[in-house]
Amino acid sequence: MIRRIERDRSRFREIVRGRIKQDLKRFVSQGEMFGRRGRDLISIPLPGIELPHFRFGDNSKAGIGQGDGDPAPGEGQAGDQPGEHVLEVEVPLAELAEILGEELELPNIQPKGRSELIAPVGRYVGIRRTGPESLRHAKRTLRSALKRQIVSGTFDPADPCIVPIRRDRFYRSWKEKHAPDNSAVVLYMMDVSGSMGKEQKEIVRIEAFWINAWLKSQYRSLEIKYIVHDAAAREVDEATFFHLRESGGTKISSAYELCARLMAERYPAAAWNVYPFHFSDGDNWSGRDTERCVELLQQQLLPNCNVFCYGQVRSAYGSGQFKKDLDQKFGGDERVITSEIPDRDGILKSIKDFLGKGR
């Protein structure tokens, strides 16, 4: 019976994983996957899946209660169709990154910089039967006791009392190993002029979430910084980055200058894997400023980053000229990746464009 429970649980997890992969594009485009998020787990609504559960007794009989009962009147008219079951399943962020990598066929990144420095890494890597009480694994211990009582017939559903004995106890096991001390920083830049509306910022927010999820699966530590710009640039926090709306002109070089300064002062290429991402609708102040952007890329940004990514979000007010200029100047340079993002359905393709080369 124990083996059957474990087998059913494993099969249920595979069903959940398959449903996520099947509907990945829908989840990404609607942003559902990170609407309810904890530290390491994300709650995902999956319609049409029911959680496996035990049934006791005869379900055809009415329940036992006090009094005659007075059913309250419902609202609306009765229907003849069953309701849709929606189950919220908690999935680790690392597993979501793995699913994303499988679906987009993303190669693992080969880190540079501090990858040759070895640092001791300690972690709980397994479970064992002996150990100090401070490392007792409460969940595994109670589960073992419950299984033993079910198999022996001593478990009473009417009075569910679980009493672990010595042989039920499990303990966490600690192991220290050596791993490359890899660190990465993502520098997001975004045009916040009037032509970048709420929908364009939401597209950037969703794409940034998935980019972060993948990079976190590739590096031991990941820092994220945000830069906004119109005619001038400044560093902001995450909330401001995705919700700020300003007006005025667009001078892209101001963001590239600030990005280059942050890289030089805080994130030198010898110690960090650096990923600058710039999102805009393609408008720039002038051709002269675009020339300044090209100069900054050639002299300061590209020599000190893993790859430079430019995502152009389609807007009713944007000309889209900046991507054309970058493609013309850096078309044969693998360090510069540009991607067109027409709408939410284009997010997955854009992520593959940016991360598909494993740099």
N, C-alpha and C positions, 0 to 999 in steps of 0.2 A: 504493500500500500504506500509506503514511504517513497519507493522508486516511482510509483505512478504519480504521486503528488508532484515530485520534482520534474517528471517528464511533462506533465500538464502545464506546470508553471513555465518551463522552458519553451513549450510550444506556444503559449500565450504571448511571451515576449517576442517570439519570431513573428507572430501575427501582427503585433503592434509595430514592429520594425518594418515589416512589409507594407503596412498601411501608410506609414510615414513616407517611405520611399515612393509609394504610388502617388501620393498627394503632395509631394514635396513642392512642386511648382505653385500649387494653390496656397499652401502654408506660407511660402516665401512672399508671394505677391500680396497677400493680405496681412502679413505681419502677425499672424495668430500665434506663432511659436514662441514669441517672447513677450506676449501681453501679460502673462502671469509667470514671473520669473523669480527664483530664489537665488541663493549663492551659487550652487552648482547644479541645480535641477530646474527644469522648465516644465510647466504643466501644459500639456497639449490636448485640445479637444478632439476626440476621434469618434465621429458619429458611426453608428451601426455596429459597435463592438460592446459586448456585455462582459462584465468581469465574472470570471468563474467563481462559483460560490456553492456552499453546502446547502442541502435542503433536508429538513427534518420533519417527520410526521406526515400527516395526510393534508395536503394543501386544499383539498376540496371542502374541508370543514370550516365553519366560521370561527373567527378568533374569539378568545375569551375576554370579556370585559365586564364592567359594572354598569347596571342600568339597562334600559331598553334601547338607548341610543336614539339620536335624532339627526339623521344625515342632513348636512347643510346644503342648501340649493347651490348648484354650480352656475357659472356664468357662461353664456353662449349656448349654441345648439350642439346636440350630440352628433358625432360623426361615425362613419363606418370604417375608417382607416386607422391602422395602428400608428402610435406616435414613434418618432425617431429617437433611438437611444443614443445619447451623447455621453461618452465616458472620457473623463480627464485623466490622462496617464502621465506620470512624472518620468521624464527621460533625462539622463545626465547630459550635460552640455558636451562632454567629450564624445558621447555616442552620436549626438547630432552632427558634430564635426566629421565623425567617421562616415556617417550616412551621406553627408554632403560630398566628401571626397570620393566615395564610391560612385555616386550618381554622376558627378562631373568629371570623374577619372582624373582627379588632381594628383600630381606626383608629390611625394614627400620633399620638403625643402632641405637642401644641404646648407646648413648655417655656415657663416663665415665669422671672422673676428675672433671672439673668445672661445670658439669651439675647440681650440687646442688646449685650453686651460681646464684641468680636471678638478672638480669639487666633490667632496663627500656628500652623498645624499642618503638620508635615513628615511625609511618609510615602513609602514605596516604592510607586509606583502602576503600574509597568509594567516591561517588559523591552526592552532595546535591544541592538544589536550592538556598540556601542563603550562603553568606560568603563574605570575603573581596575581593576586586578586584585583589589583589596580588595573590590570589589562584584561579582565574578564569581559568576554563579548556577550552582553546581556541578551541580545536578540537571538543569536545562535544558540545560547544556552537554553532559553525558554522554548525555542522551536524544537530542540532536541528532546526536552522534557515532554512537550506536547505530543510529539510523534510516539515516544515510548509509551505514554499513557493511552493513546488511541489504539496502538497495536496490542497492548496488554488488556484492553477493555476496561481500564480503570478511570477513563475520562468520562465525566458526567456533564453533558451539555446543559442540563438544568442547573447545575452548580459547578460552573467552570473554574476549578481550582487547580492551578499548575504548580507543582512542587518539584523543583530540580533536585536531583541527587548528585553525588560526586561524579558519576560517569557521564552526566549530561553536560558538564561544564566545558566550555571552549574559551580559549584565550587568544588574543592577538599576538602574532609573532613579528618581531622587529628585525630588519636586516639593513645593513649599511652597505651601499655600493658607490662606485665612482661613476660620475656622468659628466658629459661636457657642460660647462657653465655658459649656456647660450642665453643671451638676452636680446630682445628686439623692441623697437619702438615704432609705432604707427603715427604718422603726422598727417592728420586730416586737414585739408584746406577746402573752404567752400565759399563761393560767391553768394553774398547775402543781399545783393542789390534787389530792386523792386521786381525784376523779371523772374527771380527765383521764388516761386510761390510755395504754398503749404504742401501741395502734392509733390513738387520737386524735392523738397526737404525730406518728406516722408520716404521717398524712394532712396535717397541717400542714407537715411537712418536705417532702413531695412538692410541695404547692401553692406553698410558698415558693420552691423551686427554679425552677419555671416562671415565677413572677412576676418573680424576679430575672433570668431569661434574657430576658424581654421588655423589662424596663426597661433592661437593659444595651444592648439593641439601639437604644434611643431616646435614651440619654444618653452623653456622652463619658466621664463618670466616675460611679460609683455606690458609695456607702458603705452598709453594712448594720450596724445595731445591734439588739441583742436585750435585751428586758426580760421577766423572769418575775415572777409575782406569785401569792400566795395571799392572806393578810391584809395582807402587806407586799410591796413591789416592790423589785427591784434589777436593775442592768445586769449581764449575763453574756456569756460567749463563745458561739459557735455550738454547740459540743459540749454544753455545759451546758444550753443552751436546749432542745435536742431530747431530752435524756435525763434531766433532773432530774425526780424524782418526790417530792412532798412531801404532807403532809396538813394539816389545819386548815381554817379558814374561807376565804372568798373575798371580798376587798374590791377591786373593780375600780378604784375611784377612786385607789387607791395607784399603779396602773400609769399612769393618765392624768396624775396629778400629776408623776411622774417623766418621762414623755414630754414634757409641756409644758416642764419645766425643761431637758431636753436640747435641745429646739427653740429655746428662748430663748437658751441659753448657747453652743451650738455650731452650730446650723443656722438662722440667721435667714431669714425668708421672702424678704427682699430679695436674698439670694444663693443660696438653695437651693430646689429643688423637693422638697417633703417629702411622704412617703407613710407615714402611720401605719397599720399593720394590727394588729388585735386578734383573737385566736382564743380562744374559750371554749366551754363547754358550756351557757352561759346562766344559770348560777346566780350570784347575788350575795348579799352578806351581808344586805342589807335594802333596802327601798324608799327609805329615806333616803339610802343610799349611791348608789343609782341616780340620785336627784335631784342628788347631787354630781357624778356623771359627766356628766349633761346640762349642768350649769353649766360644767364644765371644757371640754366640747366647744364650747359656744356662745361662751365668752369667751376661751379660749386656744388650743384646737386648730384649730378650723375656720377662724378668720381667718388662720392661718399655715401652712396645708397645701394641697396640690393637691386632695386628696380623702381622706376618712377611711373606712377599710374595716373592717367587722366580720364575721368569719366564725364561724358557730356550728356546731361539730362535734357531731353527735349522740352522746350518751352514755347508757348505761343509767341513770346516776345524775343526769343534768342535767335541770333543769326546762324549759330553753329560754325562760325568761321575759324575759331581757335583750333579746333580739332584738325581741320584741313591744313592749317599752317604747321601744326606739329607733325602731322603725317608727312607733309612735304619735306620738312627739314630732317626728321628722324625716322623716316620710313624703313631704313635698313639697320637701325640700332635696336638691339634686343633689350637694351636697358630702359627704353621708353615704350610703354604700352598704352594705347588709347582705346576707348570703348564707347560706342554709342548706346545710350539707354533711352529708348523711345517711350517706355512706360514701365509699369511694374512687371509685366511679363518678360521684360528684357533683363531683369536683375540676374537671373541664373546665368545667362550667357555672358553677361558682363563680368561676373565673378570668375567664370572659367577663363575669360580673356586675361584677367589680371593675374590669376594664381596658377594657370595651367602650365606654366613653363618651369615651375618649381624653383624659382630664384629666391 
